[in-house]
Amino acid sequence: MIDAVPTVRAGGASLPVRVAGALRDVYIMTRRNLVHIAREPMQLGDVTIQPVLFTLLFVYVFGSGIPVPGGTYAAFALAGLLLLNLTTSSMGTAVGLTVDLNTGVIDRFRTLPMWPAAVMVGRSITDVLTATVCTLTIVVSGLVVGWRPETGAGQIAAGFGIALLFAYALSWLAGCVGLWAKGAETAQSFGFLVLFPVSFVSNALVPTRGMPDWLRLIVDWNPVSAVTAACRGLWGNPNPSAINSAWSMQHPIWTAIAWSIAIIAVCLPLASMLYRRRTTD
């Protein structure tokens, strides 16, 4: 597991002092990542430009040919577009970590009296912040094309909270990929080989009623489908998957939370192990 407090501190320091030092290190690593984004704003292209393009493309081009029971395609697709963009943009973490490892930046961090886990924790916090930017972009784009939530503020906030929790879980999965990959190309290819199929083989963009039974079973238990269905239910948007008999679609909120917790529970300690392996002489 990742150490709870920094391991390189002055001997005899009290627990509150060490915890404060760990928080400072996490803040510094998070700020470093944000400074890099500020200096190269195009790093945010996948959470600003891409969501707008996807929203316009799917709502106005594909949406005209996809009937949705109980509402418009824009109302149906907003949650799916949010999950599609959050899932695919998580590969930025994998690529960023791989670049840091291969350029020697992590080696320089190891010479400093800092909490080693601050690199990974700071990266995950940055991912949540960029995921929030992605969410705001999707919301604004959705409002422009006609999406409207139909429930109260608490349920709307809960839907966004579940989506961001899933994005946080994916940041640890992407972190494992970045620590395992030998090069940025390998890390990026993981997104095309795994994350894109997972995003599209789901209920995110099309109703599942016309799918073969074997494929619909896979789709119903896809974590992207669970989070998407949970958001639609909490926002009062059309959710055709609610008529599916699968437990995951009858209880999408609990399924979405369980998937997120399971991914974090597996990937956080795995990322710690991979990080130590890659940074140990």
PyMOL commands that set and color helices and strands:
alter all, ss='L'
color gray80, all
select helices_A, chain A and resi 15-39+41-65+73-89+91-102+105-110+118-145+153-180+184-200+213-220+223-235+240-243+247-250+252-279
alter helices_A, ss='H'
color red, helices_A
deselect
rebuild
show_as cartoon
